[in-house]
Amino acid sequence: MRLSWAAEGMRLDLGAIAKGFGVDRAAEALLAQGAKNALVDLGGELRLLGAKPGDPASPWTAGIRDPRGTGILERLDLENAAVATSGGYERFFMYNGERYTHIIDPRTGLPLKDGQGSVAGVTVIHPDSCLAADALATTLTVLGRDEGKAFLEKQALGLFTKGIRVILLTVDGDSLRRIEYNINQSGELTVDEIVPGS
């Protein structure tokens, strides 16, 4: 494959999924050398191989950060999994009193606006691919809650959906609404939604 640029100064930025790809390559290198237990972390994208060593061994612990604050909203105890998160956690800007994330909606060419009903963060737990988790987290952030759910329902036999867990945080006034999607190995989708204050 060969790429060419129409204008000088153009460049290709694979930041949207490059971290997930890099994490998978590092994990493959470790597995090829016989590693049974390892944690690979590249800017918050994770591959968790085996379990955390100890006597006895225990699951690896990861956390879902508050996209609007500094604390941890939820703790994840995982083994043999890949984790990727997308959202306006660290890279955002304010314009005319409104917050915009660094994520560009390819349908409009504009950055995503962070406001009522918008997706503040998406964490995907995938059984074996950080690249797939990374791509899905970004896709669902752009699509939003309703289109994202429809996308998951249509992808039942696709790369993204077998045995995954998705935790989606949407803006609900001054709170965050948590929606969890689980897609089992048969491609069946279950939804669990927690409404703030309930």
Sequence and secondary structure as in RCSB ss.txt:
>XXXX:A:sequence
MRLSWAAEGMRLDLGAIAKGFGVDRAAEALLAQGAKNALVDLGGELRLLGAKPGDPASPWTAGIRDPRGTGILER
LDLENAAVATSGGYERFFMYNGERYTHIIDPRTGLPLKDGQGSVAGVTVIHPDSCLAADALATTLTVLGRDEGKA
FLEKQALGLFTKGIRVILLTVDGDSLRRIEYNINQSGELTVDEIVPGS
>XXXX:A:secstr
     SSTT     HHHHHHHHHHHHHHHHHHTT SSEEEEETTEEEEES B SSS B EEEEEE TTSSSEEEE
EEESSEEEEEEESSS EEEETTEEEEEEEETTTTEEEEE TT EEEEEEEESS HHHHHHHHHHHHHHHHHHHHH
HHHHTTTSTTTTTEEEEEEEEETTEEEEEEEEE TT  EEEEEE TT 
